[in-house]
Every structure is written in C-alpha cells, then in structure tokens.
Amino acid sequence: MGLSLLLVLPLLLAYEVAMVLLQAPARNGAELVVSDLLGRLPAPSVVLLRRGMTVLLMVVALVLVRRHPPRVARARYVLLEALLCALALGPAVSWLVGGIGLTASTPAADAPAWLPYLLSVGAGLWEELVFRLALLGGLALLLTRTLGAAPPVSVAVAVLVSALTFALYHHVGASGEPLTASRFLFRSIAGTILGLLFVFRGLAVVVYMHVFYDLLCDLRSLHG
C-alpha cells in the first residue's frame, strides 16, 4: 500500500495544481460528488479538508514505506503493468459483451483542446478513489469488522457493489450517457476487473490503468 500511495500522490498533486493554474472549466463527476458532499461545509473547511487529506495520505505513505521500503524498480513495473492492462481492457471487455466499445466523451465546442486529457486524469484518480478505495475498501471492511462476514465473502460483495455503482454512475445526471444494457454491462464488467485488480494488485495499478485507458480513448477519438 505504501508504494501505491507514493505513486498516486504525485499524480493527484499535479492534477490539482493543473486544475488551478489552467482554471479548468469542468471537473470529473466523481470529484464533483465529493465536492457536493463537502459543499455543505464552509469554504475554508473544504480547503482545509482537501489539504488535510493530501497531507494524511503522504504521512500514511511515508509510514508504510519506512516499515517496508519498496524497491524503486517496482514503480516502473507498476506503471508498465497498468499500461498493459489498459491496452487489454477495452478489447477484452468488448469481446465479452459482443463487440461494443467505449470512446471518450465529446467536449463542448468552446472547450480548450487540453481539457479532455486533464479530465481523463481526473477520472482515473477520483473514480478509483471513490469507487475502489472508499466504496469497495470501506464496504469490505464494514462487512468484515461489523457484520462478521468472512473476508472472501466481504470482498466479493464489495467488488460487485462497487462495480454496479460505478456502471450506474456513468448513466445518471445531466451529463450521463443514455442507459443501455450493453453499455451498462460493459462498465459493470470493467468495474469488476478494476475491483479485482485493486484487491490483488493495489490502488496504483487501477488508478494508472484507468488514466491510461481514458487517455487512449481520447487519442483514438482524436485520430478516428
């Protein structure tokens, strides 16, 4: 977990800095969900919470790394693994559901050219933090510690719930896609794969895999 946090934190910090400096006109939906929940608090409290969360993650990462120092070479392997998984995800899931694939969403006509790529980074970060780290991890912990469920059962239920929630999230709200069985199935299977990778390979792999996959969709749309 220490290596995962160390790999994810620079991306999170770079994303936040880029959003502020570029004054991005839009943010990822999962990030907005978190912002809406925090929106009930006074603005200074929200800023403190965001900074506090970043500092907390850094402290946790440093503590874990001090206990179990990671090899620097492993970081390269994590990123390579994430890229290979991203390249395989679309074709694999498309084959399972009969050929349907997903492409990047079309930005507004007046949106800056760099916005889709920045939002892809935000999607990989915030959707994995919300649906895998918080929802999947939190639900598995709750089922195990509070209800006394066996860990394998807790993890299986948490993976399924997070995958279905992840799929449904893309079809709700004003910016959601029209709900069709094939697209919902595509994202449910993709969410299950991401959940299993989170459980067995860690947060960094799923975050960077998601980022790479969305960026590849952006590039394919650009040249398609």
HELIX and SHEET records of a PDB file:
HELIX    1   1 GLY A    2  LEU A   22  1                                  21    
HELIX    2   2 GLY A   29  LEU A   38  1                                  10    
HELIX    3   3 ALA A   43  ARG A   67  1                                  25    
HELIX    4   4 VAL A   72  LEU A   96  1                                  25    
HELIX    5   5 LEU A  115  GLU A  127  1                                  13    
HELIX    6   6 GLU A  128  LEU A  136  3                                   9    
HELIX    7   7 GLY A  137  ARG A  145  1                                   9    
HELIX    8   8 PRO A  151  TYR A  169  1                                  19    
HELIX    9   9 ALA A  181  ARG A  201  1                                  21    
HELIX   10  10 LEU A  203  HIS A  223  1                                  21    
END                                                                             
